[in-house]
């Protein structure tokens, strides 16, 4: 069974300097109530693994405005000018990953693989410092897995066993992050006693805590 | 016809019936307005959707259903949702037939730079690096010159690359240029330009076909 906790309790699972993963794509499919609680708690020097930093007034963008990160591992920062400003000012370390590489690094981290070779990024700044090997007749880069102390997910529906169901493009990075966090918290719009097993996208055994949206 | 319509109309004719297509944000999306009759395409949005339709009417938006630019979408019969790893498995795995992307610089080797200007503009690559690596047909659409009049089709890119030797076709308001192992072939020019004008506005060396380029049809 997953324990139902409040957003404040979810935010208290991390301390200064921890690495977190946050689901969502430009904030769609991000756990907004838990993010607001993290902003309120104000933990600092976090490392964020997320697709992007959303917008200044939305989701992980609020944590950027609150200067809670020392490093972010993302594919895109163009929608939040403050992220760019902090990077240029040397206040924030930004590691840009190709989006598919980011998803796969998270997937690897959660499924017990030691990394993977990909043709994406060959001959670009992404190649710097990485092993390059010719496989299948093609140059490929070695990419390492990513994990986090806590993964914060968002699902449309959850049950008391922790089973999750996402909706539409709100799914995005959530299912892979469910595997890659030492502790996994899912914020849900709707909490039910149990779900039809056919409806489950993320099996509940991966989910430690459930937060109800707005609580 | 303005520049976008010219590029949109000609670019849309590059697609073949049944293709799975991913259009980048900005100018590339214009192509979807001009898909010729009889050509049925399936569109992918890399944030996790296939077979989406136009923006829904006001009041019908689903906050969980957007494109990769966070704008509301509708879905068509046959649509499917999937997670980001699956979305990029489709892209990197060669299951996407064509992608259309914008350009900061593109060069004689088919190198593309479109994701950053060091110290000035660093939005990030998003899905672009995977798209140029995995899609079977990579079309780079661009104004022929930048706002200061500098050529964007260069001998060699000076900006950090999005992909090395990845572009198949360069399409501007003036020309359709194909990237070949021999170099850039000027296959078509717009009806309102000349080979001389295109050559003068292109830094890269252009190979002119023996019987001259065709005149672009919209």
Interface residues (C-beta under 8 A of the other chain):
Chain A: X25 X26 X27 X28 X29 X51 X52 X74 X75 X76 X77 X78 X79 X84 X87 X88 X94 X96 X98 X99 X100 X101 X102 X103 X104 X106 X107 X118 X119 X120 X121 X122 X123 X124 X125 X126 X156 X166 X167 X168 X169 X170 X171 X172 X173 X174 X175 X176
Chain B: X45 X46 X47 X48 X49 X62 X63 X64 X65 X66 X68 X69 X70 X73 X75 X81 X82 X83 X84 X85 X87 X88 X89 X91 X92 X111 X119 X122 X123 X124 X125 X126 X127 X128 X129 X130 X133 X134 X160 X161 X162 X163 X164 X165
